[in-house]
Amino acid sequence: MQMLKLAEELNNNAYPGRGIVIGRTADGKKAVTAYFIMGRSSNSRNRIFAEEGQGIRTQAFDPSKLEDPSLIIYAPVRVLGDETIVTNGDQTDTVYDGRANGLTFEQSLRCREFEPDGPNYTPRISGIMQVKDGVYHYAMSILKSNNGDPSGCNRYTYTYENPKAGEGRFIHTYMHDGNPLPSFEGEPKLVEIDGDIDRFTEMVWTNLNEENKVSLFVRFIDIATGEYETRIINKNN
Protein backbone atom coordinates (compact mmCIF):
# COMPACT_ATOMS: atom_id res chain seq x y z
CA MET A 1 0.00 0.00 0.00
CA GLN A 2 1.29 3.43 -0.92
CA MET A 3 2.08 5.72 2.00
CA LEU A 4 0.23 9.01 1.67
CA LYS A 5 1.03 12.42 3.09
CA LEU A 6 -1.66 13.30 5.61
CA ALA A 7 -1.35 17.01 4.82
CA GLU A 8 -2.21 16.37 1.17
CA GLU A 9 -5.10 14.03 2.02
CA LEU A 10 -6.63 16.74 4.18
CA ASN A 11 -5.83 19.68 1.93
CA ASN A 12 -7.31 18.01 -1.14
CA ASN A 13 -10.63 17.13 0.51
CA ALA A 14 -12.98 20.00 1.37
CA TYR A 15 -15.23 17.78 3.45
CA PRO A 16 -13.90 14.49 4.88
CA GLY A 17 -16.40 15.01 7.73
CA ARG A 18 -15.06 13.56 10.95
CA GLY A 19 -11.71 11.80 10.96
CA ILE A 20 -9.50 9.60 13.13
CA VAL A 21 -5.75 9.19 12.74
CA ILE A 22 -3.85 6.59 14.79
CA GLY A 23 -0.18 5.72 14.45
CA ARG A 24 3.33 5.93 15.85
CA THR A 25 5.93 8.68 15.84
CA ALA A 26 9.00 8.42 13.61
CA ASP A 27 11.25 7.73 16.62
CA GLY A 28 8.95 4.89 17.69
CA LYS A 29 8.51 6.28 21.20
CA LYS A 30 4.98 7.72 21.07
CA ALA A 31 1.55 6.41 20.16
CA VAL A 32 -0.36 9.06 18.22
CA THR A 33 -4.02 9.82 17.72
CA ALA A 34 -5.92 12.72 16.25
CA TYR A 35 -9.66 13.30 15.97
CA PHE A 36 -11.25 16.18 14.10
CA ILE A 37 -14.77 17.33 13.39
CA MET A 38 -16.08 19.46 10.55
CA GLY A 39 -19.49 20.94 9.85
CA ARG A 40 -21.64 22.27 7.04
CA SER A 41 -24.69 23.28 9.08
CA SER A 42 -24.82 25.98 11.74
CA ASN A 43 -25.70 23.30 14.32
CA SER A 44 -22.62 21.22 13.46
CA ARG A 45 -20.37 24.26 13.46
CA ASN A 46 -21.63 25.46 16.84
CA ARG A 47 -19.30 23.13 18.76
CA ILE A 48 -16.08 22.96 20.72
CA PHE A 49 -13.99 20.21 22.31
CA ALA A 50 -13.68 20.43 26.09
CA GLU A 51 -11.57 18.23 28.35
CA GLU A 52 -13.51 15.76 30.49
CA GLY A 53 -11.48 13.53 32.80
CA GLN A 54 -8.79 11.88 30.69
CA GLY A 55 -10.85 12.37 27.55
CA ILE A 56 -12.91 15.05 25.84
CA ARG A 57 -16.54 15.92 25.16
CA THR A 58 -18.17 18.03 22.49
CA GLN A 59 -20.10 21.03 23.75
CA ALA A 60 -22.22 23.74 22.15
CA PHE A 61 -20.17 26.91 21.74
CA ASP A 62 -23.35 28.97 22.00
CA PRO A 63 -25.95 26.93 23.94
CA SER A 64 -28.74 29.27 22.82
CA LYS A 65 -28.17 28.19 19.21
CA LEU A 66 -28.07 24.44 19.88
CA GLU A 67 -30.69 22.62 17.82
CA ASP A 68 -30.66 18.79 17.78
CA PRO A 69 -27.92 17.56 20.16
CA SER A 70 -28.46 13.84 19.46
CA LEU A 71 -25.64 13.28 16.96
CA ILE A 72 -23.32 16.16 17.75
CA ILE A 73 -22.92 16.14 21.55
CA TYR A 74 -20.93 13.13 22.78
CA ALA A 75 -17.59 12.06 24.28
CA PRO A 76 -15.22 11.35 21.36
CA VAL A 77 -12.35 10.24 23.61
CA ARG A 78 -12.39 8.15 26.80
CA VAL A 79 -9.67 6.24 28.62
CA LEU A 80 -10.14 2.84 30.26
CA GLY A 81 -6.98 1.72 32.06
CA ASP A 82 -4.30 1.28 29.39
CA GLU A 83 -6.76 1.74 26.51
CA THR A 84 -7.70 4.96 24.74
CA ILE A 85 -10.97 4.92 22.80
CA VAL A 86 -11.61 7.44 20.00
CA THR A 87 -14.85 7.57 18.00
CA ASN A 88 -17.11 9.93 16.09
CA GLY A 89 -20.19 9.41 18.27
CA ASP A 90 -21.68 8.08 21.46
CA GLN A 91 -20.36 4.63 20.56
CA THR A 92 -17.32 5.72 22.58
CA ASP A 93 -19.45 4.87 25.61
CA THR A 94 -20.54 1.60 23.99
CA VAL A 95 -16.92 0.51 23.48
CA TYR A 96 -15.94 1.70 26.96
CA ASP A 97 -18.73 -0.29 28.60
CA GLY A 98 -18.09 -3.33 26.43
CA ARG A 99 -14.38 -3.42 27.19
CA ALA A 100 -15.10 -2.90 30.90
CA ASN A 101 -17.31 -6.01 30.73
CA GLY A 102 -14.80 -8.20 28.90
CA LEU A 103 -16.04 -7.81 25.33
CA THR A 104 -13.61 -7.28 22.47
CA PHE A 105 -13.57 -4.02 20.52
CA GLU A 106 -15.48 -5.66 17.66
CA GLN A 107 -18.00 -7.37 19.95
CA SER A 108 -18.69 -4.09 21.74
CA LEU A 109 -19.75 -2.47 18.46
CA ARG A 110 -22.05 -5.30 17.36
CA CYS A 111 -25.04 -3.54 18.92
CA ARG A 112 -24.40 -0.34 16.95
CA GLU A 113 -24.67 0.66 13.30
CA PHE A 114 -24.34 3.79 11.13
CA GLU A 115 -26.02 7.01 12.23
CA PRO A 116 -29.77 7.47 11.53
CA ASP A 117 -29.28 10.64 9.49
CA GLY A 118 -30.57 9.59 6.07
CA PRO A 119 -29.89 10.13 3.26
CA ASN A 120 -26.25 10.36 4.41
CA TYR A 121 -26.30 7.46 6.90
CA THR A 122 -23.02 8.70 8.32
CA PRO A 123 -20.65 5.84 9.16
CA ARG A 124 -19.62 5.29 12.74
CA ILE A 125 -15.81 5.27 12.82
CA SER A 126 -13.99 4.09 15.93
CA GLY A 127 -10.48 3.40 17.16
CA ILE A 128 -8.91 1.83 20.23
CA MET A 129 -5.28 2.06 21.31
CA GLN A 130 -3.59 -0.10 23.94
CA VAL A 131 -0.26 0.91 25.47
CA LYS A 132 0.83 -1.67 28.03
CA ASP A 133 4.25 -2.69 29.34
CA GLY A 134 6.03 -0.90 26.52
CA VAL A 135 3.94 -2.59 23.83
CA TYR A 136 1.51 -0.75 21.53
CA HIS A 137 -1.34 -2.09 19.42
CA TYR A 138 -4.41 -0.45 17.92
CA ALA A 139 -7.55 -1.24 15.96
CA MET A 140 -10.02 0.74 13.87
CA SER A 141 -13.62 0.10 12.85
CA ILE A 142 -16.19 1.46 10.43
CA LEU A 143 -19.91 0.65 10.49
CA LYS A 144 -21.62 1.82 7.31
CA SER A 145 -24.79 1.38 5.30
CA ASN A 146 -24.76 -1.06 2.42
CA ASN A 147 -23.74 1.40 -0.29
CA GLY A 148 -26.36 3.88 0.90
CA ASP A 149 -29.02 1.25 1.60
CA PRO A 150 -29.95 1.45 5.30
CA SER A 151 -31.53 -2.02 5.32
CA GLY A 152 -28.07 -3.52 5.85
CA CYS A 153 -25.03 -2.60 7.94
CA ASN A 154 -21.53 -3.44 6.73
CA ARG A 155 -18.99 -3.90 9.54
CA TYR A 156 -15.23 -3.69 9.09
CA THR A 157 -12.54 -3.98 11.77
CA TYR A 158 -8.81 -3.49 11.15
CA THR A 159 -6.19 -4.48 13.72
CA TYR A 160 -2.59 -3.24 13.75
CA GLU A 161 -0.15 -5.08 16.01
CA ASN A 162 3.18 -3.44 16.85
CA PRO A 163 2.71 -0.62 14.32
CA LYS A 164 5.80 0.60 12.52
CA ALA A 165 7.46 3.87 13.52
CA GLY A 166 6.48 6.81 11.32
CA GLU A 167 3.31 5.15 10.05
CA GLY A 168 -0.34 5.68 10.83
CA ARG A 169 -3.83 4.99 9.52
CA PHE A 170 -6.46 7.55 8.63
CA ILE A 171 -10.19 6.91 8.38
CA HIS A 172 -12.91 9.51 7.87
CA THR A 173 -16.66 9.51 7.45
CA TYR A 174 -17.06 10.85 3.91
CA MET A 175 -15.11 10.38 0.70
CA HIS A 176 -15.73 14.05 -0.16
CA ASP A 177 -18.45 16.68 -0.14
CA GLY A 178 -21.75 15.87 -1.86
CA ASN A 179 -25.52 15.45 -1.50
CA PRO A 180 -25.95 12.89 -0.14
CA LEU A 181 -22.48 12.64 1.40
CA PRO A 182 -20.67 9.52 0.08
CA SER A 183 -19.41 7.19 2.82
CA PHE A 184 -15.72 6.37 3.22
CA GLU A 185 -14.60 3.41 1.12
CA GLY A 186 -11.81 0.87 1.59
CA GLU A 187 -9.44 0.19 4.46
CA PRO A 188 -7.95 3.02 6.52
CA LYS A 189 -5.39 4.98 4.53
CA LEU A 190 -1.70 4.48 5.25
CA VAL A 191 -0.26 7.90 6.15
CA GLU A 192 3.07 9.27 7.28
CA ILE A 193 3.38 10.36 10.92
CA ASP A 194 5.98 13.10 11.30
CA GLY A 195 7.01 15.74 13.82
CA ASP A 196 6.45 16.36 17.51
CA ILE A 197 2.97 16.96 18.92
CA ASP A 198 2.94 20.68 18.15
CA ARG A 199 4.15 20.30 14.56
CA PHE A 200 1.74 17.44 13.95
CA THR A 201 -1.20 19.37 15.43
CA GLU A 202 -0.39 22.45 13.38
CA MET A 203 -0.06 20.38 10.20
CA VAL A 204 -3.47 18.75 10.63
CA TRP A 205 -5.28 21.95 11.60
CA THR A 206 -3.69 24.04 8.85
CA ASN A 207 -4.67 21.56 6.15
CA LEU A 208 -8.30 21.10 7.17
CA ASN A 209 -10.70 23.15 5.04
CA GLU A 210 -10.90 26.61 6.59
CA GLU A 211 -14.65 27.04 6.10
CA ASN A 212 -15.69 23.61 7.35
CA LYS A 213 -13.26 22.74 10.16
CA VAL A 214 -14.57 22.98 13.71
CA SER A 215 -12.31 21.29 16.29
CA LEU A 216 -9.19 19.11 16.58
CA PHE A 217 -7.89 16.83 19.34
CA VAL A 218 -4.38 15.35 19.30
CA ARG A 219 -2.74 13.06 21.85
CA PHE A 220 0.77 11.61 22.01
CA ILE A 221 1.21 8.72 24.50
CA ASP A 222 4.66 7.66 25.70
CA ILE A 223 4.81 3.94 24.97
CA ALA A 224 7.35 3.28 27.73
CA THR A 225 5.52 5.12 30.53
CA GLY A 226 1.91 5.61 29.40
CA GLU A 227 2.14 9.33 30.10
CA TYR A 228 0.50 11.56 27.52
CA GLU A 229 0.32 15.06 26.10
CA THR A 230 -2.82 16.55 24.59
CA ARG A 231 -3.55 19.44 22.26
CA ILE A 232 -7.02 20.84 21.50
CA ILE A 233 -7.85 23.51 18.91
CA ASN A 234 -11.33 24.99 18.55
CA LYS A 235 -12.26 27.33 15.73
CA ASN A 236 -14.83 28.85 18.08
CA ASN A 237 -12.89 30.50 20.91
Phi, psi and omega per residue, in radians:
M1 nan 2.353 3.140
Q2 -1.241 2.333 3.070
M3 -1.424 2.243 -3.093
L4 -1.784 2.755 3.029
K5 -1.565 2.123 -3.082
L6 -1.040 -0.672 3.138
A7 -1.003 -0.740 -3.118
E8 -1.244 -0.683 3.117
E9 -1.055 -0.697 3.135
L10 -1.304 -0.781 -3.052
N11 -1.156 -0.508 -3.078
N12 -1.615 0.113 -3.118
N13 -2.263 1.893 -3.087
A14 -1.178 -0.437 -3.095
Y15 -2.599 1.345 2.999
P16 -1.333 -0.134 3.103
G17 1.473 -2.045 3.043
R18 -1.908 2.525 -3.046
G19 -2.465 2.596 3.082
I20 -2.180 2.286 2.997
V21 -2.060 2.314 3.037
I22 -2.369 2.395 3.134
G23 -3.032 -2.682 -3.054
R24 -2.452 2.446 -3.131
T25 -1.125 2.814 -3.088
A26 -1.086 -0.526 3.118
D27 -1.470 -0.041 3.086
G28 1.372 -0.002 -2.988
K29 -1.569 -0.354 -3.024
K30 -2.178 2.427 2.933
A31 -1.510 2.438 -2.994
V32 -2.147 2.397 2.906
T33 -2.495 2.591 3.033
A34 -2.402 2.496 3.043
Y35 -2.378 2.239 3.106
F36 -2.229 2.696 3.031
I37 -2.182 2.576 3.078
M38 -2.238 2.961 -3.139
G39 -2.706 2.524 3.034
R40 -1.864 -0.532 -3.132
S41 -1.610 2.809 3.109
S42 -1.106 -0.588 3.137
N43 -1.157 -0.751 3.130
S44 -1.192 -0.594 -3.103
R45 -1.389 -0.271 -3.097
N46 -1.504 0.995 -3.073
R47 -2.458 2.750 2.974
I48 -2.434 2.827 2.940
F49 -1.660 2.357 3.064
A50 -2.261 2.459 3.122
E51 -1.162 2.452 3.090
E52 -2.506 1.867 -3.044
G53 1.070 -2.272 3.088
Q54 -1.558 -0.004 -3.119
G55 -2.094 -2.670 3.117
I56 -2.429 2.870 3.047
R57 -2.425 2.545 3.010
T58 -1.392 2.519 3.092
Q59 -2.381 2.729 3.026
A60 -1.274 2.264 3.074
F61 -1.160 -0.784 3.065
D62 -2.094 1.707 -3.081
P63 -0.974 -0.494 -3.108
S64 -1.212 -0.324 -3.127
K65 -1.780 0.022 -3.130
L66 -1.180 2.215 3.116
E67 -1.749 -1.828 3.133
D68 -1.547 1.979 -3.108
P69 -1.477 -0.101 -2.882
S70 -1.042 -0.660 -3.085
L71 -1.929 0.025 -3.085
I72 -2.066 -0.262 3.099
I73 -1.887 2.029 -3.073
Y74 -2.928 3.044 3.073
A75 -1.764 1.798 -3.125
P76 -1.226 -0.483 -3.048
V77 -2.294 2.226 3.014
R78 -2.402 2.693 -3.123
V79 -2.093 2.270 3.088
L80 -2.177 1.745 -3.116
G81 1.072 -2.065 -3.122
D82 -1.652 0.212 -3.114
E83 -1.990 2.392 3.067
T84 -1.990 2.170 -3.082
I85 -1.893 2.271 -3.120
V86 -2.302 2.128 3.124
T87 -2.520 3.015 -3.127
N88 -1.765 0.393 3.140
G89 -2.979 -2.941 -3.100
D90 -1.290 0.061 3.001
Q91 -1.218 -0.166 2.964
T92 -0.965 -0.795 3.137
D93 -1.153 -0.632 3.127
T94 -1.098 -0.793 3.133
V95 -1.164 -0.764 3.132
Y96 -0.987 -0.873 -3.119
D97 -1.154 -0.693 3.127
G98 -1.106 -0.818 3.133
R99 -1.120 -0.675 3.128
A100 -1.102 -0.433 -3.128
N101 -1.819 0.289 3.005
G102 1.535 0.085 3.093
L103 -1.400 2.699 3.021
T104 -1.310 2.941 3.065
F105 -0.966 -0.847 -3.118
E106 -1.150 -0.759 3.128
Q107 -1.079 -0.669 -3.124
S108 -1.049 -0.599 -3.071
L109 -1.541 -0.034 -3.105
R110 -1.100 -0.448 -3.112
C111 -1.537 0.031 -3.123
R112 -2.017 2.852 3.022
E113 -2.559 -2.942 3.134
F114 -1.045 2.893 -3.091
E115 -1.290 2.581 -3.109
P116 -1.495 0.974 -3.059
D117 -2.087 0.826 -3.142
G118 -0.895 2.567 0.174
P119 -1.540 0.067 -3.109
N120 -1.346 -0.662 -3.062
Y121 0.809 1.051 -3.067
T122 -0.936 2.255 3.098
P123 -1.106 2.607 2.942
R124 -1.636 2.063 3.108
I125 -1.898 2.428 -3.050
S126 -2.515 2.660 3.054
G127 -2.485 2.661 3.060
I128 -2.446 2.316 -3.127
M129 -2.061 2.378 3.043
Q130 -2.145 2.132 3.047
V131 -2.060 1.939 -3.038
K132 -2.561 2.182 3.085
D133 0.931 0.705 3.088
G134 1.356 0.164 3.141
V135 -2.029 2.473 -3.049
Y136 -2.282 2.204 3.025
H137 -2.325 2.774 2.993
Y138 -2.637 2.872 3.101
A139 -2.479 2.720 3.109
M140 -2.359 2.669 -3.096
S141 -2.449 2.606 2.952
I142 -2.391 2.281 3.048
L143 -1.979 2.080 -3.020
K144 -2.433 2.761 3.082
S145 -1.161 2.830 -3.133
N146 -1.396 1.427 3.139
N147 0.983 0.761 3.121
G148 1.581 -0.122 3.124
D149 -1.627 1.976 -3.058
P150 -1.340 -0.013 3.135
S151 -1.303 -0.223 3.114
G152 -2.351 2.606 3.094
C153 -2.075 2.165 3.089
N154 -1.688 2.250 -3.035
R155 -2.060 2.220 -3.127
Y156 -2.299 2.276 3.083
T157 -2.201 2.351 -3.118
Y158 -2.180 2.223 -3.073
T159 -2.042 2.341 -3.084
Y160 -2.178 1.864 -3.137
E161 -1.636 2.342 3.132
N162 0.819 1.058 -3.074
P163 -1.028 2.569 -3.072
K164 -1.296 2.509 3.110
A165 -1.046 2.410 3.096
G166 1.430 0.086 -3.129
E167 -2.103 2.608 3.067
G168 -2.586 3.086 3.071
R169 -2.213 2.516 -3.053
F170 -2.250 2.165 3.085
I171 -2.283 2.455 -3.133
H172 -2.449 2.906 -2.975
T173 -1.316 -0.652 -3.029
Y174 -2.156 2.528 3.091
M175 -1.128 -0.684 -3.131
H176 -3.022 -3.132 3.116
D177 -1.177 2.731 3.121
G178 2.884 3.019 3.084
N179 -2.395 1.853 -0.058
P180 -1.247 2.910 3.139
L181 -1.293 2.203 -3.109
P182 -1.367 2.250 -3.110
S183 -1.138 2.637 3.048
F184 -0.927 2.509 3.138
E185 -2.195 2.539 3.052
G186 1.502 -3.095 3.130
E187 -1.393 2.808 3.130
P188 -0.914 2.437 -3.071
K189 -1.264 2.417 3.061
L190 -1.399 2.099 -3.085
V191 -2.267 2.704 3.114
E192 -1.378 2.376 3.042
I193 -1.896 2.093 -3.029
D194 -2.468 2.565 3.028
G195 1.567 2.923 3.056
D196 -1.382 -3.108 -3.026
I197 -1.087 -0.647 -3.119
D198 -1.264 -0.727 3.095
R199 -1.132 -0.745 -3.134
F200 -1.108 -0.798 3.134
T201 -1.061 -0.804 -3.140
E202 -1.088 -0.713 -3.139
M203 -1.072 -0.813 -3.125
V204 -1.126 -0.869 -3.075
W205 -1.096 -0.748 -3.109
T206 -1.091 -0.595 -3.036
N207 -1.624 -0.093 2.994
L208 -1.306 2.507 -3.118
N209 -0.937 2.200 -3.013
E210 -1.066 -0.685 -3.091
E211 -1.261 -0.644 -2.967
N212 -1.718 -0.333 -3.077
K213 -1.204 2.573 -3.083
V214 -2.180 -0.991 -3.076
S215 -2.637 2.711 -3.137
L216 -2.442 2.374 3.036
F217 -2.111 2.339 3.067
V218 -2.346 2.395 3.067
R219 -2.377 2.344 3.010
F220 -1.984 2.192 -3.113
I221 -1.980 2.192 3.095
D222 -1.214 2.076 -3.035
I223 -1.214 -0.496 -3.135
A224 -1.330 -0.641 -3.011
T225 -1.980 -0.362 -3.064
G226 1.450 -0.081 3.100
E227 -1.239 2.623 -3.058
Y228 -2.395 2.775 2.993
E229 -2.109 2.547 -3.097
T230 -2.278 2.498 2.993
R231 -2.233 2.423 3.076
I232 -2.285 2.291 3.045
I233 -2.179 2.246 3.053
N234 -2.063 2.299 3.064
K235 -1.135 -0.652 3.063
N236 -1.501 2.022 -3.121
N237 -1.986 nan nan
